[in-house]
Every structure is written in structure tokens, then in C-alpha cells.
């Protein structure tokens, strides 16, 4: 048994949950915020049997695609240097970071 912790872009959250549910996998959604861009993301916790791990990872891989976006990474400062600091930057967003943890014991009540 594995416990998957998937951190995904908020735009991919419900597509992923719908795809997992359609394939009969249960998940728990935790709303979180990313540190670098300070934008919304989601942490999805999924319990999965070892024999279903590859299928769940495939769902995550196909649902949570990486893409680029333009964001202002820094708040603008007064003066001409502020204009440069607030220029939009192209950054990769989306995709998923997945942690797979071994589960020693599992009980459902």
C-alpha cells in the first residue's frame, strides 16, 4: 500500500479528482499555497494499492500538464527600477510533484 501526496496547480485540481474518481480511486483535497509564486495549488492525498500505483501515476501525469505562464514575481517599487522589477516573467506552472510513501498499516472504519 502507498500513500501518494500530489501537489498540483489549482487549475488542474478538479480535473485530477474527477479522473481519479472515474477510475474508482478515493482522494482527499487540501488547499495549499505555493512558496515561490505564492499562487494557489492543491495537495491531494491518495491511498493506493501497490498494484494500482502505475495507473494512478498515469492519471496524474496525463491530467497535470506543465505549461508556461507570465507572472509578476516581485511587487513594483517606486521609481524606474520598480518598472523592471514588475515586468512579467515567463515561468513554468502546472505539472505535479508526487511523493509516494510506504504505508505500514491501513484501517478503514
C-alpha distances in whole Angstrom, upper triangle without the diagonal:
4,7,10,13,16,20,22,26,27,28,25,23,24,24,21,20,22,20,17,18,20,17,16,13,14,14,16,19,21,24,25,28,28,30,32,33,33,32,29,26,23,19,17,13,11,7,6,4,5,9,9,9,12,14,13,14,17,18,18,20,22,23,23,26,28,31,34,36,39,39,41,40,42,45,48,51,54,57,56,53,51,52,50,47,46,47,43,41,39,35,32,30,27,24,21,19,15,13,10,9,6,5,8,8,8,11,13,17
4,6,10,12,16,18,22,23,25,22,20,22,22,18,18,20,19,15,17,20,17,16,13,13,13,14,17,18,21,22,24,24,26,28,30,29,28,26,22,19,16,14,10,8,6,5,6,6,10,9,8,11,13,11,12,15,16,15,17,20,20,20,23,24,28,31,33,36,35,38,36,39,41,44,47,51,53,53,50,48,48,46,43,43,43,40,37,35,32,28,26,23,21,17,15,12,10,6,5,5,5,9,10,10,13,15,18
4,7,10,13,16,19,21,23,20,18,19,20,16,16,19,18,14,16,19,17,16,12,11,10,11,14,15,18,18,21,21,23,26,27,26,25,23,19,16,12,10,7,6,5,6,9,10,13,12,10,13,14,11,12,16,15,14,17,19,19,18,22,23,27,29,31,33,33,35,33,36,38,41,44,48,50,50,47,45,45,44,41,40,40,37,35,33,30,27,24,21,19,15,14,10,8,6,5,6,6,10,11,10,13,14,18
4,6,10,12,16,17,19,17,15,17,17,13,13,17,15,12,15,18,16,15,12,11,9,11,12,13,16,16,19,18,21,23,24,23,22,20,16,13,10,8,6,5,6,7,10,11,14,12,9,12,12,9,9,13,13,11,13,16,16,15,18,19,23,25,27,30,29,32,30,33,35,38,41,45,47,47,44,42,42,40,38,37,37,34,32,30,26,23,21,18,15,12,10,7,6,5,6,9,10,14,15,14,16,17,20
4,7,10,13,15,17,15,13,16,16,13,13,17,16,14,16,19,18,17,14,13,10,10,10,10,13,12,15,15,17,19,20,20,19,16,13,10,7,6,5,7,9,11,14,15,17,15,12,15,15,12,11,15,14,11,14,17,15,14,17,18,21,23,24,27,26,28,27,29,31,35,38,41,44,43,40,38,39,37,34,33,34,31,29,27,23,21,18,16,14,10,8,6,5,7,8,11,12,16,17,16,18,19,22
4,6,10,12,14,11,10,13,13,10,11,15,14,12,15,18,17,17,14,13,10,10,10,10,12,11,13,13,16,17,18,18,16,14,10,8,6,5,6,8,11,12,16,16,18,16,13,14,14,11,10,13,12,8,11,13,12,10,13,14,17,20,21,24,23,26,24,27,29,33,36,39,41,41,38,36,36,35,32,31,31,28,26,24,20,17,15,12,10,6,6,4,6,9,11,15,16,19,20,19,21,21,24
4,7,9,12,10,9,13,14,11,12,16,16,15,17,20,20,20,17,16,13,12,10,9,10,9,10,9,12,14,14,14,12,11,7,6,4,6,9,11,15,16,20,20,22,19,17,17,18,14,13,15,14,10,12,15,13,10,12,13,15,17,18,21,20,22,20,23,26,29,32,35,38,37,35,32,33,31,28,27,27,24,22,21,17,15,12,10,9,6,5,6,9,12,14,18,19,22,23,22,24,24,27
4,6,8,7,7,10,11,9,11,14,14,14,16,18,19,20,17,16,13,13,10,11,10,10,10,10,13,14,13,13,11,9,6,5,6,8,11,13,17,18,21,22,23,20,18,18,17,14,13,14,13,9,11,12,10,7,9,10,12,14,15,18,18,20,19,23,25,28,31,34,37,36,34,31,31,30,27,26,26,22,21,19,15,13,9,6,6,5,7,9,12,15,17,21,22,26,26,25,27,26,29
4,5,5,7,10,11,10,12,15,15,16,18,20,21,22,20,19,16,15,12,12,10,10,9,9,13,13,11,12,9,7,4,6,9,11,14,16,20,21,25,25,27,23,21,21,20,17,16,17,15,12,13,13,11,8,9,9,10,12,12,15,14,17,17,20,22,25,28,32,34,33,31,28,28,27,25,23,23,19,18,16,13,11,7,5,7,7,10,12,15,18,21,24,26,29,30,28,30,29,31
4,5,5,8,10,10,11,14,15,16,17,19,21,22,19,18,15,14,11,11,8,9,9,10,14,15,13,12,8,6,4,6,9,11,15,17,21,22,26,27,28,25,23,23,22,19,18,19,16,13,15,15,12,10,12,12,13,14,14,16,15,18,18,21,22,25,29,32,34,34,32,29,29,28,26,23,24,20,20,18,16,14,10,8,10,11,13,15,18,20,23,26,27,30,31,29,30,29,30
4,6,8,8,10,12,13,14,16,17,19,20,22,20,20,17,16,13,14,12,13,13,13,17,17,15,14,11,9,8,9,12,13,17,19,22,23,27,28,29,25,23,23,22,19,18,18,15,13,14,14,10,9,10,11,11,13,12,15,15,18,19,22,23,26,30,33,35,34,32,30,29,28,26,24,23,20,19,17,15,14,10,8,10,11,15,17,20,22,25,28,29,33,33,31,32,31,33
4,6,5,6,9,10,11,12,14,15,17,18,17,17,14,15,12,13,12,13,14,14,18,18,17,17,13,11,9,9,11,11,15,16,19,20,23,24,25,21,20,19,18,15,15,14,12,10,11,10,7,6,8,10,11,14,14,18,18,21,21,25,26,29,33,36,38,37,35,33,32,31,29,27,26,23,21,19,17,14,11,7,8,9,13,14,17,19,22,25,26,30,30,28,29,28,30
4,6,5,6,9,10,11,12,14,16,17,15,14,11,11,8,10,10,11,13,14,18,19,17,17,13,10,8,6,9,8,12,13,17,18,22,23,24,20,19,19,18,15,15,15,12,10,13,13,9,8,11,13,15,17,17,20,20,23,23,26,27,30,34,37,39,39,37,34,34,33,31,28,28,25,24,22,19,17,13,10,11,10,13,14,16,18,21,24,24,28,28,25,26,25,27
4,5,5,6,8,10,10,12,14,15,14,13,11,12,9,12,12,14,16,18,21,23,21,20,16,13,11,10,12,10,13,14,18,19,22,24,24,21,20,20,18,15,16,16,13,12,14,13,10,10,13,16,17,20,20,23,23,26,26,29,30,33,36,39,42,41,40,37,36,36,33,31,31,27,27,25,22,20,16,13,14,13,16,17,19,21,23,26,26,29,29,26,27,25,26
4,6,5,6,9,10,10,12,14,13,14,13,14,12,15,15,17,18,19,23,24,22,22,18,15,13,12,14,12,15,15,18,19,22,23,23,19,19,18,16,14,14,14,10,10,12,10,7,8,11,14,16,19,19,22,23,26,27,30,31,34,38,41,43,42,40,38,37,36,34,32,31,28,27,24,22,19,16,12,12,13,16,16,19,21,23,26,26,30,30,27,28,26,28
4,5,5,6,9,10,11,12,11,11,10,11,11,13,14,16,18,18,22,23,22,21,18,15,13,11,11,9,12,11,15,15,18,20,20,16,15,15,13,10,11,11,7,7,10,9,6,7,11,14,16,19,20,23,24,27,27,30,32,35,38,42,44,43,41,38,38,37,35,33,32,29,27,25,22,19,16,12,11,10,13,13,16,17,20,22,22,26,26,24,25,23,26
4,5,5,6,8,10,10,9,8,7,9,8,12,13,16,18,19,23,24,23,22,20,16,13,11,11,8,10,10,13,14,17,20,20,16,16,17,14,11,13,13,10,9,13,13,9,11,14,17,19,22,23,26,26,29,29,32,33,37,40,43,45,45,43,40,40,39,37,35,35,31,30,28,25,22,19,15,14,13,15,15,17,17,20,22,22,25,24,22,22,21,23
4,5,5,6,9,10,10,10,10,12,12,15,16,19,21,22,26,27,26,25,22,19,16,14,15,12,14,13,16,16,19,21,21,17,17,18,15,12,14,14,10,11,14,13,10,12,15,19,21,24,24,27,28,31,31,34,36,39,42,45,47,47,45,42,42,41,39,37,36,33,32,29,27,24,21,17,16,16,18,18,20,21,23,25,24,28,27,24,25,22,24
4,5,5,6,9,9,10,11,14,14,17,18,20,23,23,27,28,27,26,23,20,18,15,16,13,14,13,15,14,17,19,18,14,15,14,11,9,12,11,7,9,11,10,8,11,14,17,20,23,24,28,29,32,32,35,37,40,43,46,48,48,46,43,42,41,39,37,37,33,32,29,26,23,20,17,15,15,17,16,19,19,22,23,23,27,26,24,25,23,25
4,5,5,6,5,7,8,11,12,15,17,20,22,23,26,28,27,26,24,21,17,15,14,11,11,9,11,11,14,16,15,12,12,13,10,7,10,10,7,8,12,11,10,12,16,19,21,25,26,29,30,33,33,36,38,41,44,47,50,49,47,44,44,43,40,39,38,35,33,30,28,24,21,18,16,14,16,15,17,16,18,20,20,23,23,20,21,19,22
4,5,5,5,6,8,11,12,16,18,21,24,25,29,30,29,28,26,22,19,16,16,13,13,11,13,13,15,18,17,14,15,16,13,11,14,14,11,12,16,15,13,15,19,22,24,28,28,32,32,35,35,38,40,43,46,49,51,51,49,46,46,45,43,41,40,37,36,33,31,27,24,20,19,18,20,18,20,19,21,22,21,24,23,20,20,18,20
4,5,8,10,12,15,16,20,21,24,27,28,31,32,31,31,28,25,22,19,19,16,16,14,15,15,17,19,18,14,16,16,12,11,15,14,10,13,16,14,13,16,19,22,25,28,29,33,33,37,37,40,41,44,48,51,53,53,51,48,47,46,44,42,42,38,37,34,32,28,25,22,20,19,22,20,22,21,23,24,24,27,26,23,23,21,23
4,6,9,11,15,17,20,22,25,27,28,31,33,32,32,29,26,23,20,19,16,16,13,13,12,13,15,14,10,12,13,9,9,12,11,9,12,14,14,13,16,19,22,25,29,30,34,35,38,38,41,43,46,49,52,54,54,52,49,48,47,45,43,43,39,37,35,32,28,26,22,20,19,20,18,20,19,21,22,21,24,24,21,22,20,22
4,7,10,13,16,19,22,24,27,29,32,34,33,32,30,26,23,20,19,15,15,11,12,11,12,15,14,11,13,14,11,10,14,14,12,14,17,17,16,18,22,25,28,31,32,36,36,39,39,42,44,47,50,53,56,55,53,50,50,49,47,45,44,41,39,37,34,31,28,24,22,20,22,19,20,19,20,21,20,23,21,18,18,16,19
4,7,10,13,16,19,21,24,25,29,30,30,29,27,24,20,17,16,12,11,8,8,8,10,13,13,9,11,13,10,8,12,13,11,12,15,16,15,16,20,23,26,29,30,34,34,37,36,39,41,44,47,51,53,53,50,48,48,47,44,42,42,39,37,35,32,28,25,22,20,18,18,16,17,15,17,17,17,20,19,16,16,15,17
4,7,10,14,17,19,23,24,27,29,29,28,26,22,19,16,14,10,9,6,7,9,12,15,15,12,13,16,14,11,14,16,13,13,17,18,16,17,21,24,27,30,31,34,33,36,35,38,40,43,46,49,52,52,49,47,47,46,43,41,42,38,37,35,32,29,25,22,20,18,19,16,17,16,16,17,16,19,17,14,14,12,15
4,7,10,13,15,19,20,23,26,26,24,22,19,16,12,10,6,6,5,7,9,13,16,17,14,14,16,14,11,13,15,13,12,16,17,15,15,19,22,24,27,28,31,30,33,32,35,36,39,42,46,48,48,46,43,43,43,40,38,38,35,34,32,29,26,22,19,18,15,16,14,14,14,15,17,15,19,18,15,15,14,16
4,7,10,13,16,18,21,24,24,22,20,17,14,10,8,6,5,7,9,12,16,19,20,17,17,19,18,14,16,18,16,14,18,19,17,17,20,22,25,27,27,30,29,31,30,33,34,37,40,43,46,46,44,41,42,41,38,36,37,34,33,31,28,26,22,19,18,16,16,14,15,15,16,18,16,19,18,16,16,15,16
4,6,9,13,15,18,21,20,18,16,13,10,7,6,5,7,9,12,15,19,21,23,20,19,21,19,16,17,19,16,14,17,19,16,15,18,20,22,24,24,26,25,28,27,29,30,34,37,40,43,43,41,38,38,37,34,33,33,30,29,28,25,23,19,16,16,14,15,14,15,16,17,20,19,22,22,19,20,18,20
4,6,10,13,16,18,18,16,14,11,9,6,5,6,8,11,14,18,21,23,25,22,21,23,22,18,19,21,19,16,19,21,18,16,20,20,22,24,23,26,24,26,24,27,28,31,34,37,40,41,38,35,36,35,32,31,32,29,28,27,24,22,19,17,17,14,14,14,15,17,17,20,20,23,22,20,21,20,21
4,7,10,13,16,15,13,11,8,7,5,6,9,11,15,18,21,25,26,28,25,23,25,24,20,20,22,20,17,20,21,18,16,19,19,21,22,21,23,21,22,21,23,24,28,30,34,37,37,35,32,32,32,29,27,28,26,25,24,22,20,17,15,16,14,15,16,17,19,20,23,23,26,26,24,25,24,25
4,7,10,13,12,10,9,6,5,5,6,10,12,16,19,22,26,27,29,26,24,25,25,21,21,23,21,18,20,22,19,16,19,18,20,20,19,21,19,20,18,20,21,25,28,31,34,34,32,29,30,29,26,25,26,23,23,22,19,18,15,14,15,13,13,15,16,19,20,23,23,26,27,25,26,26,27
4,7,9,9,6,6,5,5,7,9,13,16,19,22,25,29,29,32,29,26,27,27,24,22,24,23,19,21,22,20,17,18,17,18,18,17,18,15,16,15,17,18,21,24,27,30,31,28,25,26,26,22,21,22,20,19,19,17,16,13,13,15,14,14,16,17,21,22,26,26,29,30,29,30,30,31
4,6,6,5,5,6,6,9,10,14,17,20,23,25,29,29,31,29,26,26,27,23,22,23,22,19,19,21,19,16,17,15,16,16,15,16,14,15,13,15,17,20,23,27,29,29,26,24,25,24,20,19,20,18,17,17,14,13,11,11,13,12,12,15,16,20,21,25,26,29,30,30,31,31,33
4,6,5,8,10,10,12,13,17,19,23,26,28,31,31,34,31,28,29,29,26,24,26,25,22,22,24,22,19,20,17,18,17,16,17,14,14,11,13,15,19,21,25,27,27,24,22,23,22,19,18,20,18,16,17,14,14,13,14,16,15,14,17,18,21,23,26,28,31,32,32,33,34,36
4,6,8,11,12,15,16,19,22,25,28,30,33,33,35,33,29,30,30,27,25,27,26,22,22,24,23,19,19,16,16,15,14,14,11,11,8,10,13,17,19,23,25,24,21,19,20,19,15,15,16,15,13,14,11,12,11,13,15,15,14,18,19,23,25,29,30,33,35,34,36,37,39
4,5,9,10,14,16,19,22,25,29,30,34,34,36,33,30,30,30,27,25,27,25,22,22,23,21,18,18,15,15,13,11,11,8,9,6,9,12,15,18,21,23,23,21,18,19,17,14,13,14,12,11,12,9,11,9,12,15,15,16,19,21,25,27,30,32,35,36,36,37,37,39
4,7,9,12,14,18,21,24,28,30,33,34,36,33,30,31,31,27,26,27,26,22,23,25,22,19,19,17,17,16,14,14,11,11,9,11,12,16,18,22,25,25,22,20,20,20,16,15,17,15,14,15,13,14,12,13,16,16,16,19,21,25,26,30,31,34,35,34,36,35,37
4,7,10,13,16,20,23,26,28,32,32,34,31,29,29,29,25,24,25,23,20,21,22,19,16,17,15,15,14,12,12,10,11,11,13,14,17,21,24,26,26,24,21,22,21,18,16,17,15,14,15,12,13,10,11,14,14,15,18,20,24,26,30,31,34,35,33,35,34,36
4,7,10,13,17,20,23,25,29,30,32,29,26,27,26,23,22,23,21,18,19,20,17,14,16,15,15,16,14,15,13,15,14,17,18,21,24,27,30,30,28,25,25,25,22,20,21,18,18,17,15,14,11,11,13,13,14,17,19,22,24,28,28,32,32,30,32,31,32
4,7,10,13,16,20,22,25,26,28,25,23,23,23,19,18,20,18,14,16,17,14,12,14,13,14,15,15,17,15,17,16,19,21,24,27,30,33,33,30,28,28,27,24,22,23,20,19,18,15,14,10,9,11,10,11,13,16,19,21,24,25,28,29,27,29,28,30
4,6,10,13,16,19,22,24,25,22,20,21,20,17,16,18,16,13,15,17,14,12,14,15,17,18,18,20,19,21,20,23,24,28,31,34,36,36,34,31,32,31,28,26,27,24,23,22,18,16,13,11,12,10,11,12,14,16,18,21,22,25,26,24,25,24,26
4,7,10,13,16,19,21,23,20,18,19,19,15,15,17,15,12,15,17,15,13,16,16,19,20,21,23,22,24,22,25,27,30,33,36,39,39,36,34,34,33,30,29,30,27,25,24,21,18,15,13,12,10,9,9,11,13,15,18,18,22,22,20,22,21,24
4,6,10,12,16,18,20,17,15,17,16,12,13,15,13,10,14,16,13,12,16,17,20,22,23,25,25,27,26,28,30,34,36,40,42,42,40,37,38,36,34,32,33,29,28,26,23,20,17,14,13,10,10,9,11,12,14,16,16,20,20,18,19,19,21
4,7,10,13,15,18,15,13,16,15,12,13,16,14,12,15,18,16,15,18,20,23,25,26,29,28,30,29,31,33,37,39,43,45,45,43,40,41,40,37,35,36,33,31,29,26,23,20,17,16,13,12,10,10,10,11,13,13,16,16,14,16,15,18
4,6,10,12,14,11,10,13,12,9,11,14,12,11,14,16,15,15,19,21,24,27,28,31,30,33,32,34,36,40,43,46,49,48,46,43,44,42,39,38,38,35,33,31,28,25,22,19,17,14,13,10,10,9,10,12,12,15,15,13,14,14,17
4,7,10,12,10,9,13,13,10,12,15,14,14,17,19,18,18,22,24,27,30,31,35,34,37,35,38,40,43,46,50,52,52,49,47,47,46,43,42,42,39,37,35,31,28,25,22,20,17,16,13,12,10,10,10,9,12,11,9,11,11,15
4,6,8,6,6,10,10,8,10,13,13,13,16,18,17,18,22,24,27,31,32,35,35,38,37,40,42,45,48,52,54,53,51,49,49,47,44,43,43,40,38,35,32,29,26,23,20,17,17,13,12,10,10,10,10,13,13,11,13,13,17
4,5,5,6,10,10,10,12,14,15,16,18,20,20,21,24,27,30,33,35,39,39,41,40,43,45,49,51,55,57,57,54,52,52,50,48,47,46,43,41,38,35,32,29,26,23,20,19,16,15,11,12,10,10,12,12,11,13,14,18
4,5,5,8,10,10,11,14,15,16,17,20,21,21,24,26,30,33,35,39,39,42,40,43,45,49,52,55,57,57,54,52,52,50,47,47,46,43,40,38,34,31,29,26,23,20,19,15,14,11,11,9,10,12,13,13,16,17,21
4,6,7,8,10,12,13,14,16,17,19,20,22,24,27,30,34,36,39,40,43,42,45,47,51,53,57,59,58,55,54,53,51,49,48,48,44,42,39,36,32,30,27,24,21,21,17,17,14,15,13,14,16,17,16,18,19,23
4,6,5,6,9,10,11,13,14,16,17,18,21,24,27,31,33,36,37,40,39,42,45,48,51,54,56,55,53,51,51,49,46,45,45,41,39,36,33,29,27,24,21,18,18,15,15,13,14,14,14,17,17,16,18,18,22
4,5,5,6,9,10,11,12,14,15,16,19,21,25,28,30,34,34,37,36,39,42,45,48,51,53,52,50,48,48,46,43,42,42,39,36,33,30,26,24,21,18,15,15,12,12,9,11,12,13,16,17,16,19,19,23
4,6,5,6,9,10,10,12,14,15,17,20,23,27,29,33,34,37,36,39,42,45,48,51,53,52,49,48,47,45,43,42,41,38,35,32,29,25,24,20,17,15,15,12,13,11,14,15,16,20,21,20,23,23,27
4,5,5,6,9,10,11,12,14,16,19,23,26,29,32,33,37,36,39,42,45,48,51,53,52,50,48,47,45,43,42,41,37,35,32,29,25,23,20,17,15,16,14,15,14,16,17,18,21,22,20,23,22,26
4,5,5,6,9,10,11,12,15,18,21,25,27,30,31,34,33,36,39,42,45,48,50,50,47,45,45,43,41,39,39,35,33,30,27,23,21,18,15,13,13,11,13,11,14,15,16,20,20,18,21,20,24
4,5,5,6,9,10,10,13,15,19,22,24,28,29,32,31,34,37,40,43,46,48,47,44,43,42,40,38,37,36,33,30,27,24,21,19,15,12,10,11,9,11,10,13,15,17,20,22,20,23,23,26
4,5,5,6,8,10,12,14,18,21,24,28,29,32,32,35,38,41,44,47,49,48,45,43,43,41,39,38,36,33,30,27,24,21,19,16,12,12,13,12,14,14,17,19,20,24,25,24,26,26,29
4,5,5,6,8,11,14,17,21,23,27,28,31,31,34,36,39,43,46,48,47,44,42,42,40,38,36,36,32,30,27,24,20,18,15,12,11,13,12,15,15,18,20,21,24,25,23,25,24,27
4,6,5,6,9,12,15,18,20,24,25,28,27,31,33,36,39,43,44,43,41,39,38,37,35,33,32,29,27,24,21,17,15,11,9,7,10,9,12,13,16,19,20,24,24,23,25,24,27
4,6,6,7,10,13,17,19,23,24,27,27,30,33,36,39,42,44,43,40,38,38,36,34,33,31,28,25,22,19,16,14,11,8,7,10,10,13,14,18,20,22,26,27,26,28,28,31
4,6,7,10,13,17,19,23,24,28,28,32,34,37,40,43,45,43,41,39,38,36,35,33,32,28,26,23,20,17,15,12,9,10,13,13,17,18,21,23,25,29,30,28,30,29,32
4,6,10,12,16,18,21,23,26,26,30,32,34,38,41,43,42,40,37,36,35,33,31,30,27,25,22,19,16,13,10,8,9,13,13,17,18,21,24,25,29,29,27,29,28,31
4,7,9,13,15,18,19,23,23,26,28,31,35,38,40,38,36,34,33,32,30,28,27,24,22,19,16,12,10,6,5,6,10,11,15,17,20,23,25,28,29,28,29,29,31
4,6,10,13,16,18,22,22,25,28,30,34,37,38,37,35,33,32,30,28,27,25,22,19,16,14,10,9,6,4,8,11,13,17,19,23,26,28,31,32,31,33,32,35
4,7,10,14,15,19,18,22,25,27,31,34,35,33,31,30,28,27,25,24,22,19,16,13,10,7,6,4,4,8,11,14,17,20,23,27,29,33,34,33,35,35,37
4,7,10,13,16,17,21,23,25,28,32,33,31,29,27,26,24,23,21,19,16,13,10,8,6,5,6,8,11,14,17,21,24,27,30,32,36,37,36,38,38,40
4,7,10,13,14,18,20,22,25,28,29,27,25,24,22,20,19,18,16,12,10,6,5,4,6,8,10,14,16,20,23,26,29,33,35,39,40,39,41,40,43
4,6,10,11,15,17,19,22,25,26,25,23,21,19,18,17,15,13,9,8,6,6,6,7,9,13,16,18,21,25,28,31,35,36,40,41,40,42,41,43
4,7,9,12,14,15,19,22,22,21,19,17,16,14,14,11,9,5,5,4,6,9,9,13,16,19,21,24,27,31,34,37,39,43,44,43,45,44,46
4,6,9,11,12,16,19,20,19,17,15,14,13,11,9,8,5,5,7,7,10,10,13,17,19,21,24,27,30,33,37,38,42,43,42,44,43,45
4,6,7,9,12,15,17,16,14,11,11,10,8,5,6,5,6,9,10,13,13,17,20,22,23,27,29,33,35,39,40,44,45,44,46,45,47
4,7,9,12,16,17,17,14,12,12,11,8,7,8,7,7,10,10,13,13,16,19,21,21,25,27,31,33,37,38,41,43,42,44,44,46
4,6,9,12,14,14,12,9,10,10,6,6,9,9,10,13,13,16,17,20,23,24,24,28,30,33,35,39,41,44,45,44,46,46,48
4,6,10,13,13,11,8,10,10,7,6,10,11,13,16,16,19,19,22,26,27,27,30,32,36,38,41,43,46,47,46,48,47,49
4,7,9,10,8,5,6,8,6,5,9,11,13,17,18,21,22,25,28,30,30,34,36,39,41,45,46,49,51,50,51,51,52
4,6,8,7,4,7,9,7,8,11,14,16,20,21,25,25,28,31,33,33,36,38,42,44,47,49,52,53,52,54,53,55
4,7,7,5,8,11,10,11,13,17,19,23,24,28,28,32,35,36,37,40,42,46,47,51,52,55,56,56,57,57,58
4,6,6,7,10,10,11,14,17,19,23,25,29,30,33,36,38,39,42,44,48,49,53,55,58,59,58,60,60,61
4,5,5,7,9,10,12,15,18,21,23,27,29,32,35,37,38,41,43,47,49,53,55,58,59,59,60,60,62
4,5,5,6,9,10,14,15,19,21,25,26,30,33,34,35,38,40,44,46,50,52,55,56,56,58,57,59
4,5,5,6,9,12,14,18,20,23,24,28,31,33,33,37,39,42,44,48,50,53,54,53,55,55,57
4,6,5,6,10,13,16,19,22,24,27,30,32,33,37,39,43,45,49,50,54,55,54,56,56,57
4,5,5,9,11,14,16,20,22,26,28,30,31,35,37,41,43,47,49,52,53,53,55,55,57
4,6,9,10,14,15,19,20,24,26,28,29,32,34,38,40,44,46,49,50,50,52,51,53
4,6,9,12,14,18,19,22,25,27,28,32,34,37,40,44,45,48,50,49,51,50,52
4,6,10,12,16,18,21,24,26,28,31,34,38,40,44,46,49,50,49,51,51,53
4,7,9,13,14,18,21,23,25,28,31,35,37,41,43,46,48,47,48,48,50
4,6,10,12,16,18,21,22,26,28,32,35,38,40,44,45,45,47,46,49
4,7,9,13,16,18,20,24,27,30,33,37,39,42,44,43,45,45,47
4,6,10,12,15,16,20,23,26,29,33,35,38,40,39,42,41,44
4,7,9,11,13,17,20,23,26,30,32,36,37,36,39,39,41
4,7,9,11,15,18,21,25,28,30,34,35,34,36,35,38
4,6,9,13,16,19,22,26,27,31,32,31,33,32,35
4,7,10,13,16,20,23,25,29,30,29,31,31,33
4,6,10,13,16,19,21,25,26,25,28,27,30
4,7,10,13,17,19,22,24,24,26,27,30
4,6,10,13,15,19,21,20,23,23,27
4,6,10,12,16,18,18,21,22,25
4,7,9,13,15,15,18,20,23
4,6,9,12,13,16,18,21
4,6,9,11,14,17,20
4,6,7,11,13,17
4,7,10,14,17
4,7,10,13
4,7,10
4,7
4
